[in-house]
Amino acid sequence: MKKCMAKTLITALGLALAAIVIPGIMIDSFGTLLFAALLLGVVNAVIRPILIILTLPVTILTLGMFILVINALMLALVAGFLPGFFINSFFAALLGWSIVWITSLIAEL
């Protein structure tokens, strides 16, 4: 339980940093930020593996680069479900996902 809460808080930190750095990402409140982090964890655990399996041929053809598209789509999906969390473009979603990933990577060290 503590590990899940820690990962959610680290993801929330990454999302907050992405909202500050990238002009195309906006988060209205702290509650929205925490719920977005929690929802992103659920989406990454449930929907992302299914999409990776379904898009395996494209991923192989692009030598794994299509995984970046899937990750950005997961962030955009969370923004689509959650009122108060806005992403203006796919490029903003891609950069936002990169910041969340780097934040998580640094926190695991």
Phi and psi in degrees as GROMACS dihedral restraints (atoms count N, CA, C in turn):
[ dihedral_restraints ]
;  ai    aj    ak    al  type     phi  dphi    fc
    3     4     5     6     1   -65.6    20    10
    4     5     6     7     1   -37.8    20    10
    6     7     8     9     1   -65.7    20    10
    7     8     9    10     1   -40.0    20    10
    9    10    11    12     1   -65.0    20    10
   10    11    12    13     1   -41.9    20    10
   12    13    14    15     1   -66.1    20    10
   13    14    15    16     1   -39.0    20    10
   15    16    17    18     1   -64.6    20    10
   16    17    18    19     1   -43.3    20    10
   18    19    20    21     1   -64.5    20    10
   19    20    21    22     1   -38.3    20    10
   21    22    23    24     1   -64.9    20    10
   22    23    24    25     1   -41.6    20    10
   24    25    26    27     1   -67.5    20    10
   25    26    27    28     1   -36.7    20    10
   27    28    29    30     1   -66.5    20    10
   28    29    30    31     1   -41.3    20    10
   30    31    32    33     1   -64.4    20    10
   31    32    33    34     1   -40.0    20    10
   33    34    35    36     1   -62.8    20    10
   34    35    36    37     1   -39.4    20    10
   36    37    38    39     1   -62.2    20    10
   37    38    39    40     1   -43.1    20    10
   39    40    41    42     1   -64.1    20    10
   40    41    42    43     1   -40.7    20    10
   42    43    44    45     1   -65.6    20    10
   43    44    45    46     1   -40.3    20    10
   45    46    47    48     1   -63.6    20    10
   46    47    48    49     1   -42.5    20    10
   48    49    50    51     1   -63.8    20    10
   49    50    51    52     1   -40.5    20    10
   51    52    53    54     1   -64.1    20    10
   52    53    54    55     1   -39.4    20    10
   54    55    56    57     1   -66.8    20    10
   55    56    57    58     1   -31.2    20    10
   57    58    59    60     1   -75.8    20    10
   58    59    60    61     1   -42.8    20    10
   60    61    62    63     1   -81.5    20    10
   61    62    63    64     1   -40.1    20    10
   63    64    65    66     1   -99.7    20    10
   64    65    66    67     1   122.6    20    10
   66    67    68    69     1   -68.3    20    10
   67    68    69    70     1   -16.9    20    10
   69    70    71    72     1   -87.5    20    10
   70    71    72    73     1     0.7    20    10
   72    73    74    75     1  -117.2    20    10
   73    74    75    76     1   128.4    20    10
   75    76    77    78     1  -132.9    20    10
   76    77    78    79     1   134.7    20    10
   78    79    80    81     1  -126.5    20    10
   79    80    81    82     1   126.8    20    10
   81    82    83    84     1   -73.7    20    10
   82    83    84    85     1   -42.8    20    10
   84    85    86    87     1  -143.7    20    10
   85    86    87    88     1   170.4    20    10
   87    88    89    90     1   -67.0    20    10
   88    89    90    91     1   -37.4    20    10
   90    91    92    93     1   -63.4    20    10
   91    92    93    94     1   -41.0    20    10
   93    94    95    96     1   -63.6    20    10
   94    95    96    97     1   -39.3    20    10
   96    97    98    99     1   -60.7    20    10
   97    98    99   100     1   -47.7    20    10
   99   100   101   102     1   -65.7    20    10
  100   101   102   103     1   -41.5    20    10
  102   103   104   105     1   -67.6    20    10
  103   104   105   106     1   -35.8    20    10
  105   106   107   108     1   -64.4    20    10
  106   107   108   109     1   -40.2    20    10
  108   109   110   111     1   -64.8    20    10
  109   110   111   112     1   -42.4    20    10
  111   112   113   114     1   -65.3    20    10
  112   113   114   115     1   -44.7    20    10
  114   115   116   117     1   -66.1    20    10
  115   116   117   118     1   -35.9    20    10
  117   118   119   120     1   -63.7    20    10
  118   119   120   121     1   -38.5    20    10
  120   121   122   123     1   -63.6    20    10
  121   122   123   124     1   -41.9    20    10
  123   124   125   126     1   -66.9    20    10
  124   125   126   127     1   -44.1    20    10
  126   127   128   129     1   -63.1    20    10
  127   128   129   130     1   -41.6    20    10
  129   130   131   132     1   -67.7    20    10
  130   131   132   133     1   -28.1    20    10
  132   133   134   135     1   -83.3    20    10
  133   134   135   136     1   -29.7    20    10
  135   136   137   138     1  -105.1    20    10
  136   137   138   139     1   -54.7    20    10
  138   139   140   141     1   -84.2    20    10
  139   140   141   142     1   -39.1    20    10
  141   142   143   144     1   -58.3    20    10
  142   143   144   145     1   -44.9    20    10
  144   145   146   147     1   -62.4    20    10
  145   146   147   148     1   -35.3    20    10
  147   148   149   150     1   -64.9    20    10
  148   149   150   151     1   -45.1    20    10
  150   151   152   153     1   -64.7    20    10
  151   152   153   154     1   -37.0    20    10
  153   154   155   156     1   -64.2    20    10
  154   155   156   157     1   -41.8    20    10
  156   157   158   159     1   -66.6    20    10
  157   158   159   160     1   -42.8    20    10
  159   160   161   162     1   -67.1    20    10
  160   161   162   163     1   -30.2    20    10
  162   163   164   165     1  -103.4    20    10
  163   164   165   166     1    19.1    20    10
  165   166   167   168     1   -56.5    20    10
  166   167   168   169     1   -42.7    20    10
  168   169   170   171     1   -60.8    20    10
  169   170   171   172     1   -41.3    20    10
  171   172   173   174     1   -67.1    20    10
  172   173   174   175     1   -38.6    20    10
  174   175   176   177     1   -63.4    20    10
  175   176   177   178     1   -40.8    20    10
  177   178   179   180     1   -66.6    20    10
  178   179   180   181     1   -42.5    20    10
  180   181   182   183     1   -63.6    20    10
  181   182   183   184     1   -33.2    20    10
  183   184   185   186     1   -95.1    20    10
  184   185   186   187     1    12.2    20    10
  186   187   188   189     1    55.9    20    10
  187   188   189   190     1    39.3    20    10
  189   190   191   192     1    89.4    20    10
  190   191   192   193     1    -5.7    20    10
  192   193   194   195     1   -70.4    20    10
  193   194   195   196     1   -21.1    20    10
  195   196   197   198     1   -68.6    20    10
  196   197   198   199     1   -18.3    20    10
  198   199   200   201     1   -60.9    20    10
  199   200   201   202     1   -33.5    20    10
  201   202   203   204     1   -61.7    20    10
  202   203   204   205     1   -40.3    20    10
  204   205   206   207     1   -64.7    20    10
  205   206   207   208     1   -43.3    20    10
  207   208   209   210     1   -62.2    20    10
  208   209   210   211     1   -43.3    20    10
  210   211   212   213     1   -63.6    20    10
  211   212   213   214     1   -41.5    20    10
  213   214   215   216     1   -65.6    20    10
  214   215   216   217     1   -37.2    20    10
  216   217   218   219     1   -65.7    20    10
  217   218   219   220     1   -33.2    20    10
  219   220   221   222     1   -65.1    20    10
  220   221   222   223     1   -41.4    20    10
  222   223   224   225     1   -66.8    20    10
  223   224   225   226     1   -40.9    20    10
  225   226   227   228     1   -66.6    20    10
  226   227   228   229     1   -33.7    20    10
  228   229   230   231     1   -64.6    20    10
  229   230   231   232     1   -42.6    20    10
  231   232   233   234     1   -62.8    20    10
  232   233   234   235     1   -41.7    20    10
  234   235   236   237     1   -65.6    20    10
  235   236   237   238     1   -32.4    20    10
  237   238   239   240     1   -70.8    20    10
  238   239   240   241     1   -32.8    20    10
  240   241   242   243     1   -80.7    20    10
  241   242   243   244     1   -29.7    20    10
  243   244   245   246     1  -104.8    20    10
  244   245   246   247     1   114.6    20    10
  246   247   248   249     1   -69.6    20    10
  247   248   249   250     1   138.5    20    10
  249   250   251   252     1    98.5    20    10
  250   251   252   253     1    -3.3    20    10
  252   253   254   255     1  -125.2    20    10
  253   254   255   256     1   114.2    20    10
  255   256   257   258     1  -123.1    20    10
  256   257   258   259     1   136.6    20    10
  258   259   260   261     1  -127.5    20    10
  259   260   261   262     1   123.9    20    10
  261   262   263   264     1   -79.5    20    10
  262   263   264   265     1   -30.3    20    10
  264   265   266   267     1  -148.7    20    10
  265   266   267   268     1   166.7    20    10
  267   268   269   270     1   -65.3    20    10
  268   269   270   271     1   -37.7    20    10
  270   271   272   273     1   -63.4    20    10
  271   272   273   274     1   -38.8    20    10
  273   274   275   276     1   -65.1    20    10
  274   275   276   277     1   -38.6    20    10
  276   277   278   279     1   -65.1    20    10
  277   278   279   280     1   -40.2    20    10
  279   280   281   282     1   -65.3    20    10
  280   281   282   283     1   -44.8    20    10
  282   283   284   285     1   -66.9    20    10
  283   284   285   286     1   -39.1    20    10
  285   286   287   288     1   -63.3    20    10
  286   287   288   289     1   -43.5    20    10
  288   289   290   291     1   -62.3    20    10
  289   290   291   292     1   -39.5    20    10
  291   292   293   294     1   -61.5    20    10
  292   293   294   295     1   -41.1    20    10
  294   295   296   297     1   -67.4    20    10
  295   296   297   298     1   -42.1    20    10
  297   298   299   300     1   -62.7    20    10
  298   299   300   301     1   -41.3    20    10
  300   301   302   303     1   -65.0    20    10
  301   302   303   304     1   -44.6    20    10
  303   304   305   306     1   -65.3    20    10
  304   305   306   307     1   -40.4    20    10
  306   307   308   309     1   -61.9    20    10
  307   308   309   310     1   -44.3    20    10
  309   310   311   312     1   -64.7    20    10
  310   311   312   313     1   -38.9    20    10
  312   313   314   315     1   -64.0    20    10
  313   314   315   316     1   -45.2    20    10
  315   316   317   318     1   -66.1    20    10
  316   317   318   319     1   -38.2    20    10
  318   319   320   321     1   -68.4    20    10
  319   320   321   322     1   -26.8    20    10
  321   322   323   324     1   -77.9    20    10
  322   323   324   325     1   -14.4    20    10
